[in-house]
Amino acid sequence: MNKEERLKQLSQMQYYVTQQNGTEPPYQNEFDQHFEEGIYVDIVSGKPLFSSKDKFDAGCGWPSFSKPVVETEVIEKFDTSHGMRRIEVRSKTADSHLGHVFPDGPRELGGLRYCINSASLRFIPKDRLEEEGYGEYLKLFD
């Protein structure tokens, strides 16, 4: 399936977040308080982005991660929208807007907080990684 076909399958919120640089409401999203073992992939491309091993509760209302699971798939861009100076994070393959990265994460986890919109993610549970073609990521949970 090509990108245009995948975009047609997105919900209104998923499209708004990933394609129009939107932000979903805090505390009212699928993965803020989700801590099952598995990986989070780009809702558009399916490329792995984050692992539940690197997820923490930052209390900000959105899923937070200390680092990407595949660093080359998450790109950073300087963002001055809304009168703020931030670092936006996007997926490399699909160019989906994911959220922002901040230097206020737990020091023991590297000090970063990737604040990510749930609407930009699809979760693959640990017990379905092999079945869905992500078997190489099972080693994260040994």
N, C-alpha and C positions, 0 to 999 in steps of 0.2 A: 504494500500500500504506500502510495506517495504522500508527501507532506500535505498537499491540498486535501486529499481524502481523509487524512487523519484530523486535520483542522475541522472538517465538517462534523466529526464525531464528538467534538468538545462541547461541554455545557457552555452556557452563556458566561458563567463566571470563569471557567477555565480559559475560554477565548479572551475575555477581558484582561485577565492577569497575564497570560503568556504572550499575547499578540499586541495588546494595547498598553503594556506596562502598568497594569492595574494592581491594586492591592485589595485582598479580600478582608472582610471584617475580622478584627482580633477576637479570639476566644470562640468564634463561631465558624470553625473550619474543621475539616476531617482529621488532621494529624497533629494538632496542637498537643493533645494529651494522649497520643498513641505511642505505646512503647513496646509493641510486639517485635520480636526479632525478625529482621529481613532487610531488604534494601529499598530505597526510594529511587525511582527512575523518572526521567523527563516524560511528562504526559504526552508530548508530541512525538519525540523520536524514540522513546524507549531506552535511551542510553542511561546507564547507571550514574547516579549523582551522589547519593549519600547512603550511609549505613546506619541502622538503628544502634550500632555500637558507639557511634559518635554523636548520638542525639541526647539532648539534655533539656530539662525544663527551665527556661530562662525567665518564665513568668511574664513574657511579653505578649502572649496571645497567639503566637505563630510557632510552628515547629522551628527548633534551633539545633544546629549541628556545629561541632567544633572544627570539622574539616570535610572536604569532599572525599568520596570513596575513589573517584578517578579524577585527579586534579586537572588533567588536560581537558576534561569535558566541561569544567566550570570556568568561565572567563569573567574578569572583573573590568568594569568601566566606571570612570568618574561620572557622577550624576549630580547635577545642580538643580534638578526639578524641585518644585514646591518650596523654593527659597532655602533649600538645605544643601549641604556639602556631604555627599555620601558615596559609597562604592556599591554600585549595582552589580549583581551577579546574574549571568545569563548562561544558558546551555550553549555549548559551542556548535553542536551538530544542527539543532533546530532553531537556534537563536531565540529560544524562549526566555522571556523575563521570568526570573525565579524569585528574586527578592534583593536583599542587601547584606553585606558583611560589615560587622562592626568590631572594633578592638576591645570590647568589654566582656568577652567570654571568660569562662573559668581559667585562671592562670595555669592550673595543673593540666588543662587540656590544650594548652597552646595559646590561650588568650583571645581566640577569635569566636565570634558568634555569627554564624550564617543564619540569618533570619529569613525563612523561606515560606512562600505562600503554598499552602496545601494544594490549592487549585493547579499548581504547576507540576504536581507530583502524582505518581501512581505507586502504590506500595506492593512489593512482591514479598509475601511471607517466606521465612526461611524454609519451610517444608514444601514450598512450590518453586524454589529457585531452579532446581534441575529441570523440572517439567516445563518451565517457561523460558528456558534457554539461558539462564544465568547461573548455571552450576559452578562456574569458576569462582563465584563469590561465597560458596559454602565454607571455604577455608576461613573466612572472617569470623565464623561462629564456633570454631574448634576450641 
